[in-house]
Amino acid sequence: MKNLLHLSFIPRSADAGLLLLRLWAGLPMLLLHGLPKLLHFDEYSKGFLSFLGLSSGVSLGLAVFGELVCAALLIVGLFTRFAALVAAITMAVAFFVGHDGALTGADSGELAYLYLGIFAALFLSGAGRFSVDNALLRNSQAATIA
């Protein structure tokens, strides 16, 4: 009974979990947030948040970098910790500044809050075995040994 409750009959893989997390967060971030901002940049920039004295166009460009470029890097697992850090900072600004830290109500930042947690976890953990980062690391270690 204990094995059934712990699901110990299912193999554990933190690496598969990290791949799933990267794909689960990266794909919708890229397709539903970053890409529309890039494709409709002029429309978005008119009413976009102006942050730290930056123009709305520059703020939007930074958001596109975090939501599109960094999401793509996370999906493939390339420069994962850097991409996750930038994406987490983007989501922190969206949550704390764009949504005033609200988790409920009409201007809820709940989604930005969830993305922030996922990207922070990926920043701390790295990409895992199923990533370009890992392949590059293995290749560079093999080259130094040979």
SETOR-762991 format. One record per residue: residue number from 0; residue in one letter; x, y negated, z negated of N, C-alpha, C in turn. Coordinates in nm, 2 decimals. Example, Ala and Ser with C-alpha at 12.3 -4.5 7.8 and 13.67 -1.06 7.14 Angstrom:
BEGIN
 vofi loke     nu     nv     nw    cau    cav    caw     cu     cv     cw
    0    A   1.32   0.57  -0.78   1.23   0.45  -0.78   1.32   0.33  -0.78
    1    S   1.28   0.22  -0.71   1.37   0.11  -0.71   1.29   0.00  -0.79
end
This chain:
BEGIN
 vofi loke     nu     nv     nw    cau    cav    caw     cu     cv     cw
    0    M   0.08   0.12   0.00   0.00   0.00   0.00   0.09  -0.13   0.00
    1    K   0.20  -0.12  -0.08   0.29  -0.24  -0.08   0.34  -0.27   0.05
    2    N   0.38  -0.17   0.13   0.44  -0.19   0.26   0.33  -0.26   0.36
    3    L   0.21  -0.22   0.34   0.10  -0.27   0.42   0.08  -0.42   0.39
    4    L   0.08  -0.46   0.26   0.06  -0.59   0.22   0.18  -0.68   0.26
    5    H   0.30  -0.63   0.26   0.42  -0.71   0.30   0.44  -0.70   0.45
    6    L   0.36  -0.62   0.52   0.38  -0.61   0.66   0.52  -0.57   0.70
    7    S   0.58  -0.49   0.61   0.72  -0.45   0.63   0.74  -0.35   0.75
    8    F   0.64  -0.30   0.80   0.65  -0.22   0.92   0.67  -0.30   1.05
    9    I   0.65  -0.43   1.04   0.68  -0.52   1.15   0.82  -0.58   1.14
   10    P   0.91  -0.56   1.24   1.04  -0.61   1.23   1.05  -0.76   1.20
   11    R   1.14  -0.81   1.12   1.16  -0.95   1.10   1.26  -1.01   1.19
   12    S   1.24  -1.13   1.23   1.33  -1.19   1.32   1.32  -1.35   1.30
   13    A   1.41  -1.40   1.22   1.41  -1.55   1.21   1.44  -1.61   1.35
   14    D   1.52  -1.55   1.43   1.55  -1.60   1.56   1.43  -1.61   1.65
   15    A   1.35  -1.51   1.65   1.22  -1.51   1.73   1.13  -1.61   1.67
   16    G   1.13  -1.63   1.54   1.04  -1.73   1.48   1.09  -1.87   1.52
   17    L   1.22  -1.90   1.53   1.27  -2.03   1.57   1.24  -2.05   1.72
   18    L   1.25  -1.95   1.80   1.21  -1.96   1.94   1.06  -2.00   1.95
   19    L   0.98  -1.93   1.88   0.84  -1.96   1.88   0.81  -2.10   1.84
   20    L   0.88  -2.15   1.73   0.86  -2.28   1.68   0.90  -2.39   1.78
   21    R   1.02  -2.36   1.84   1.07  -2.46   1.94   0.97  -2.47   2.06
   22    L   0.92  -2.36   2.11   0.82  -2.36   2.22   0.69  -2.42   2.18
   23    W   0.64  -2.38   2.06   0.51  -2.42   2.01   0.50  -2.57   1.99
   24    A   0.61  -2.63   1.94   0.61  -2.77   1.92   0.66  -2.85   2.05
   25    G   0.76  -2.79   2.12   0.82  -2.86   2.23   0.73  -2.88   2.35
   26    L   0.66  -2.77   2.39   0.58  -2.78   2.51   0.47  -2.88   2.50
   27    P   0.39  -2.88   2.39   0.28  -2.98   2.39   0.34  -3.12   2.37
   28    M   0.45  -3.13   2.30   0.51  -3.27   2.28   0.55  -3.32   2.42
   29    L   0.61  -3.24   2.50   0.66  -3.28   2.63   0.54  -3.31   2.72
   30    L   0.45  -3.21   2.73   0.34  -3.22   2.83   0.22  -3.31   2.79
   31    L   0.19  -3.32   2.66   0.08  -3.40   2.62   0.11  -3.54   2.56
   32    H   0.24  -3.56   2.53   0.28  -3.69   2.47   0.38  -3.76   2.56
   33    G   0.50  -3.69   2.58   0.61  -3.76   2.65   0.58  -3.78   2.80
   34    L   0.53  -3.68   2.87   0.51  -3.70   3.01   0.40  -3.80   3.04
   35    P   0.29  -3.80   2.98   0.19  -3.91   3.00   0.25  -4.05   2.98
   36    K   0.33  -4.07   2.88   0.39  -4.20   2.85   0.49  -4.24   2.96
   37    L   0.56  -4.14   3.02   0.65  -4.17   3.13   0.57  -4.20   3.25
   38    L   0.47  -4.12   3.29   0.39  -4.14   3.41   0.31  -4.27   3.41
   39    H   0.27  -4.31   3.29   0.19  -4.43   3.28   0.26  -4.54   3.20
   40    F   0.39  -4.55   3.22   0.47  -4.64   3.13   0.42  -4.78   3.13
   41    D   0.38  -4.84   3.24   0.34  -4.98   3.24   0.21  -4.99   3.16
   42    E   0.12  -4.90   3.17  -0.01  -4.91   3.10   0.02  -4.90   2.95
   43    Y   0.10  -4.80   2.91   0.13  -4.78   2.77   0.21  -4.90   2.71
   44    S   0.30  -4.96   2.78   0.39  -5.06   2.73   0.31  -5.19   2.69
   45    K   0.20  -5.21   2.75   0.12  -5.33   2.72   0.07  -5.33   2.57
   46    G   0.03  -5.22   2.52  -0.02  -5.22   2.38   0.07  -5.13   2.29
   47    F   0.19  -5.10   2.33   0.27  -5.01   2.25   0.33  -5.08   2.13
   48    L   0.36  -5.01   2.03   0.42  -5.06   1.90   0.55  -5.12   1.93
   49    S   0.57  -5.24   1.88   0.69  -5.31   1.88   0.76  -5.29   1.75
   50    F   0.88  -5.22   1.75   0.94  -5.18   1.62   1.08  -5.24   1.60
   51    L   1.11  -5.28   1.48   1.24  -5.34   1.44   1.28  -5.45   1.54
   52    G   1.19  -5.53   1.58   1.22  -5.64   1.67   1.25  -5.60   1.81
   53    L   1.23  -5.48   1.85   1.24  -5.43   1.99   1.12  -5.46   2.06
   54    S   1.13  -5.49   2.19   1.01  -5.51   2.27   0.93  -5.38   2.28
   55    S   0.80  -5.39   2.31   0.72  -5.27   2.32   0.77  -5.18   2.43
   56    G   0.83  -5.24   2.54   0.89  -5.15   2.65   1.01  -5.07   2.60
   57    V   1.09  -5.13   2.52   1.21  -5.06   2.47   1.16  -4.96   2.37
   58    S   1.07  -4.99   2.28   1.01  -4.89   2.18   0.95  -4.78   2.26
   59    L   0.88  -4.80   2.36   0.81  -4.70   2.44   0.92  -4.61   2.51
   60    G   1.03  -4.67   2.56   1.14  -4.60   2.62   1.20  -4.50   2.52
   61    L   1.22  -4.55   2.40   1.28  -4.46   2.29   1.18  -4.35   2.26
   62    A   1.05  -4.38   2.25   0.95  -4.28   2.23   0.95  -4.17   2.34
   63    V   0.96  -4.22   2.46   0.97  -4.12   2.58   1.09  -4.03   2.57
   64    F   1.20  -4.09   2.53   1.32  -4.01   2.51   1.30  -3.91   2.40
   65    G   1.24  -3.95   2.29   1.22  -3.85   2.18   1.11  -3.75   2.22
   66    E   1.01  -3.79   2.29   0.90  -3.70   2.31   0.91  -3.62   2.44
   67    L   0.99  -3.66   2.54   1.01  -3.59   2.66   1.14  -3.53   2.67
   68    V   1.25  -3.60   2.67   1.38  -3.55   2.68   1.42  -3.46   2.57
   69    C   1.40  -3.50   2.45   1.43  -3.42   2.33   1.34  -3.30   2.32
   70    A   1.22  -3.31   2.36   1.13  -3.19   2.36   1.18  -3.09   2.46
   71    A   1.22  -3.13   2.58   1.28  -3.04   2.68   1.40  -2.97   2.63
   72    L   1.49  -3.05   2.56   1.61  -2.99   2.50   1.57  -2.89   2.39
   73    L   1.47  -2.91   2.31   1.43  -2.82   2.21   1.37  -2.69   2.27
   74    I   1.30  -2.70   2.38   1.24  -2.59   2.45   1.34  -2.49   2.49
   75    V   1.45  -2.54   2.55   1.56  -2.45   2.59   1.66  -2.42   2.49
   76    G   1.66  -2.50   2.38   1.75  -2.48   2.27   1.89  -2.53   2.30
   77    L   1.90  -2.65   2.36   2.02  -2.72   2.40   2.04  -2.84   2.31
   78    F   2.15  -2.86   2.25   2.17  -2.97   2.16   2.06  -2.98   2.06
   79    T   2.02  -2.87   2.01   1.89  -2.85   1.93   1.89  -2.94   1.81
   80    R   2.00  -2.95   1.73   1.99  -3.02   1.61   1.98  -3.17   1.64
   81    F   2.06  -3.22   1.74   2.05  -3.36   1.78   1.91  -3.39   1.83
   82    A   1.85  -3.31   1.92   1.72  -3.33   1.97   1.61  -3.33   1.87
   83    A   1.63  -3.24   1.77   1.53  -3.23   1.66   1.54  -3.35   1.57
   84    L   1.66  -3.40   1.55   1.67  -3.52   1.47   1.61  -3.64   1.54
   85    V   1.63  -3.66   1.66   1.57  -3.77   1.74   1.42  -3.76   1.74
   86    A   1.37  -3.64   1.77   1.23  -3.62   1.77   1.17  -3.64   1.63
   87    A   1.24  -3.60   1.53   1.19  -3.62   1.39   1.18  -3.77   1.36
   88    I   1.28  -3.84   1.40   1.28  -3.99   1.38   1.17  -4.05   1.45
   89    T   1.15  -4.01   1.58   1.03  -4.06   1.66   0.90  -4.04   1.59
   90    M   0.88  -3.92   1.53   0.76  -3.88   1.46   0.75  -3.95   1.33
   91    A   0.86  -3.98   1.26   0.85  -4.06   1.14   0.81  -4.20   1.17
   92    V   0.86  -4.26   1.27   0.81  -4.39   1.31   0.66  -4.39   1.35
   93    A   0.62  -4.29   1.42   0.48  -4.28   1.46   0.39  -4.26   1.34
   94    F   0.44  -4.18   1.25   0.35  -4.16   1.13   0.35  -4.27   1.03
   95    F   0.47  -4.32   0.99   0.48  -4.42   0.89   0.45  -4.56   0.94
   96    V   0.49  -4.59   1.06   0.46  -4.73   1.12   0.34  -4.73   1.20
   97    G   0.33  -4.64   1.30   0.21  -4.64   1.39   0.08  -4.60   1.32
   98    H   0.09  -4.52   1.22  -0.04  -4.47   1.16  -0.04  -4.51   1.01
   99    D   0.05  -4.59   0.97   0.06  -4.64   0.83   0.06  -4.53   0.73
  100    G   0.12  -4.41   0.76   0.13  -4.30   0.67   0.00  -4.23   0.64
  101    A  -0.11  -4.26   0.71  -0.24  -4.20   0.69  -0.25  -4.06   0.74
  102    L  -0.30  -3.97   0.65  -0.33  -3.84   0.69  -0.47  -3.81   0.72
  103    T  -0.56  -3.91   0.68  -0.70  -3.90   0.71  -0.75  -4.03   0.76
  104    G  -0.87  -4.03   0.81  -0.94  -4.15   0.86  -0.93  -4.16   1.01
  105    A  -0.98  -4.28   1.05  -0.99  -4.30   1.20  -0.85  -4.31   1.26
  106    D  -0.75  -4.36   1.19  -0.62  -4.38   1.25  -0.52  -4.28   1.19
  107    S  -0.57  -4.15   1.17  -0.49  -4.05   1.11  -0.36  -4.02   1.19
  108    G  -0.25  -4.00   1.11  -0.13  -3.96   1.17  -0.09  -3.82   1.14
  109    E  -0.20  -3.74   1.12  -0.18  -3.60   1.08  -0.09  -3.52   1.18
  110    L  -0.11  -3.54   1.31  -0.04  -3.47   1.41   0.11  -3.51   1.41
  111    A   0.14  -3.64   1.40   0.27  -3.69   1.39   0.34  -3.63   1.26
  112    Y   0.27  -3.62   1.16   0.32  -3.57   1.03   0.36  -3.42   1.05
  113    L   0.27  -3.34   1.12   0.30  -3.20   1.14   0.42  -3.19   1.23
  114    Y   0.43  -3.26   1.34   0.55  -3.26   1.43   0.67  -3.30   1.35
  115    L   0.66  -3.40   1.27   0.78  -3.44   1.18   0.83  -3.33   1.10
  116    G   0.74  -3.25   1.04   0.79  -3.14   0.96   0.85  -3.03   1.04
  117    I   0.80  -3.00   1.16   0.85  -2.90   1.25   0.99  -2.94   1.30
  118    F   1.00  -3.06   1.34   1.13  -3.11   1.39   1.24  -3.12   1.28
  119    A   1.20  -3.16   1.16   1.29  -3.16   1.05   1.34  -3.02   1.02
  120    A   1.25  -2.92   1.02   1.29  -2.78   1.00   1.39  -2.73   1.10
  121    L   1.36  -2.77   1.23   1.45  -2.73   1.34   1.59  -2.80   1.33
  122    F   1.58  -2.92   1.28   1.71  -2.99   1.25   1.79  -2.92   1.15
  123    L   1.73  -2.87   1.04   1.80  -2.80   0.94   1.84  -2.66   0.98
  124    S   1.76  -2.59   1.06   1.79  -2.45   1.09   1.88  -2.44   1.21
  125    G   1.87  -2.52   1.31   1.93  -2.50   1.44   1.84  -2.42   1.53
  126    A   1.89  -2.38   1.65   1.80  -2.32   1.75   1.78  -2.17   1.73
  127    G   1.87  -2.10   1.67   1.86  -1.96   1.66   1.93  -1.89   1.77
  128    R   1.92  -1.76   1.77   2.00  -1.68   1.87   1.95  -1.69   2.01
  129    F   1.82  -1.71   2.03   1.76  -1.72   2.16   1.76  -1.86   2.21
  130    S   1.88  -1.91   2.24   1.89  -2.05   2.28   2.01  -2.07   2.37
  131    V   2.02  -2.18   2.44   2.13  -2.22   2.52   2.25  -2.25   2.43
  132    D   2.22  -2.32   2.31   2.32  -2.35   2.22   2.40  -2.22   2.17
  133    N   2.33  -2.12   2.15   2.39  -1.99   2.10   2.47  -1.93   2.22
  134    A   2.42  -1.94   2.34   2.50  -1.88   2.45   2.62  -1.96   2.47
  135    L   2.62  -2.09   2.46   2.74  -2.17   2.48   2.84  -2.15   2.37
  136    L   2.79  -2.13   2.24   2.88  -2.10   2.13   2.95  -1.97   2.15
  137    R   2.87  -1.87   2.19   2.93  -1.73   2.22   3.04  -1.74   2.33
  138    N   3.01  -1.82   2.44   3.10  -1.83   2.55   3.23  -1.90   2.50
  139    S   3.21  -2.01   2.42   3.33  -2.08   2.38   3.42  -2.00   2.28
  140    Q   3.35  -1.92   2.20   3.43  -1.83   2.11   3.50  -1.73   2.18
  141    A   3.44  -1.67   2.29   3.50  -1.57   2.37   3.62  -1.63   2.44
  142    A   3.61  -1.75   2.49   3.72  -1.82   2.56   3.84  -1.84   2.47
  143    T   3.81  -1.88   2.34   3.93  -1.90   2.25   3.99  -1.78   2.21
  144    I   3.92  -1.67   2.21   3.98  -1.54   2.17   4.07  -1.48   2.28
  145    A   4.02  -1.50   2.41   4.09  -1.45   2.52   4.22  -1.52   2.55
end
